[in-house]
Amino acid sequence: MNFEKYSKSAFENAGINSDRAKILANELEDAVLAELHQQIEAAFSRIVSRLNSEGHDLSPYLDFIPGEYEYRGKEVEGNCGLRLACDVVISAGYSHLTSDNA
């Protein structure tokens, strides 16, 4: 991840509460999630393996995308058994109080 791109000066140059700062914050959210994706996926997979060793039969439900991980048990008579999902939200923003009383 290019941390320099998200430096304090980069946000200050974009402007407080500006559209440019919001775009930069959104890009930071995406970059952080991309950085964490493999670690989260691996950790969640280890948890699923442990549950499967306790008798469950969880497998990935859909292809994982960063921030969304879902496992489901095998379908039996229209039911999927245990379902386990992990949704990750990364939030970023850049603003401050601008009133004279702040």
C-alpha positions as CSV (number, residue, x, y, z in Angstrom):
1,M,0.0,0.0,0.0
2,N,1.3,3.4,-0.9
3,F,1.0,5.2,2.5
4,E,2.5,8.4,1.1
5,K,-0.6,8.8,-1.2
6,Y,-2.7,9.1,2.0
7,S,-0.5,11.4,4.0
8,K,-1.8,14.2,6.1
9,S,-0.5,16.7,3.5
10,A,-2.3,14.9,0.7
11,F,-5.6,15.3,2.5
12,E,-4.9,18.9,3.4
13,N,-4.0,19.6,-0.2
14,A,-7.3,18.0,-1.3
15,G,-9.2,20.4,1.1
16,I,-11.3,19.9,4.2
17,N,-14.7,18.5,3.4
18,S,-14.0,18.6,-0.3
19,D,-15.0,16.2,-3.0
20,R,-11.3,15.5,-3.7
21,A,-10.8,14.6,0.0
22,K,-13.8,12.3,-0.1
23,I,-12.4,10.6,-3.2
24,L,-9.1,10.2,-1.5
25,A,-10.8,8.8,1.6
26,N,-12.7,6.3,-0.5
27,E,-9.5,5.2,-2.2
28,L,-7.9,4.7,1.2
29,E,-10.8,2.5,2.3
30,D,-10.3,0.3,-0.8
31,A,-6.5,0.2,-0.3
32,V,-6.8,-0.8,3.4
33,L,-9.3,-3.5,2.5
34,A,-7.1,-4.9,-0.3
35,E,-4.2,-4.9,2.2
36,L,-6.2,-6.9,4.8
37,H,-8.0,-9.2,2.4
38,Q,-5.6,-12.2,2.3
39,Q,-5.1,-12.1,6.1
40,I,-8.8,-11.9,6.8
41,E,-9.6,-14.7,4.3
42,A,-6.9,-16.9,5.8
43,A,-7.9,-16.3,9.4
44,F,-11.6,-16.9,8.6
45,S,-10.7,-20.1,6.7
46,R,-8.8,-21.4,9.8
47,I,-11.9,-20.8,11.9
48,V,-14.1,-22.7,9.3
49,S,-11.6,-25.6,9.4
50,R,-11.9,-25.8,13.1
51,L,-15.7,-25.8,12.9
52,N,-15.5,-28.5,10.2
53,S,-13.3,-30.6,12.5
54,E,-16.3,-30.4,15.0
55,G,-18.6,-32.0,12.5
56,H,-19.8,-29.2,10.2
57,D,-19.3,-29.3,6.5
58,L,-18.8,-25.7,5.6
59,S,-17.5,-24.7,2.2
60,P,-17.2,-21.3,0.4
61,Y,-20.6,-20.2,-0.9
62,L,-19.5,-17.7,-3.6
63,D,-16.2,-16.5,-4.8
64,F,-14.7,-14.2,-2.1
65,I,-14.3,-10.6,-2.8
66,P,-12.4,-8.3,-0.4
67,G,-14.6,-7.7,2.6
68,E,-17.2,-10.4,1.9
69,Y,-16.6,-14.0,3.0
70,E,-19.4,-16.6,3.2
71,Y,-19.4,-20.3,4.0
72,R,-22.4,-22.6,4.0
73,G,-23.0,-26.2,5.0
74,K,-24.0,-28.7,2.4
75,E,-27.7,-28.6,1.4
76,V,-29.9,-31.3,2.9
77,E,-33.6,-31.3,2.0
78,G,-33.5,-27.7,1.0
79,N,-31.7,-26.4,4.0
80,C,-28.0,-25.4,4.1
81,G,-27.1,-26.2,7.7
82,L,-24.7,-23.8,9.3
83,R,-24.0,-20.5,7.5
84,L,-21.1,-18.4,8.6
85,A,-20.3,-15.0,7.0
86,C,-17.9,-12.2,7.6
87,D,-18.5,-8.7,6.3
88,V,-15.7,-6.1,6.8
89,V,-16.3,-2.4,6.6
90,I,-13.4,0.1,6.4
91,S,-14.4,3.7,6.9
92,A,-12.3,6.8,6.2
93,G,-13.1,10.5,6.0
94,Y,-11.3,13.8,6.4
95,S,-12.9,16.9,8.0
96,H,-12.9,19.0,11.1
97,L,-15.0,21.6,12.8
98,T,-14.9,25.0,11.0
99,S,-17.1,27.2,13.2
100,D,-15.6,30.1,15.2
101,N,-16.6,28.3,18.4
102,A,-14.6,25.2,17.7
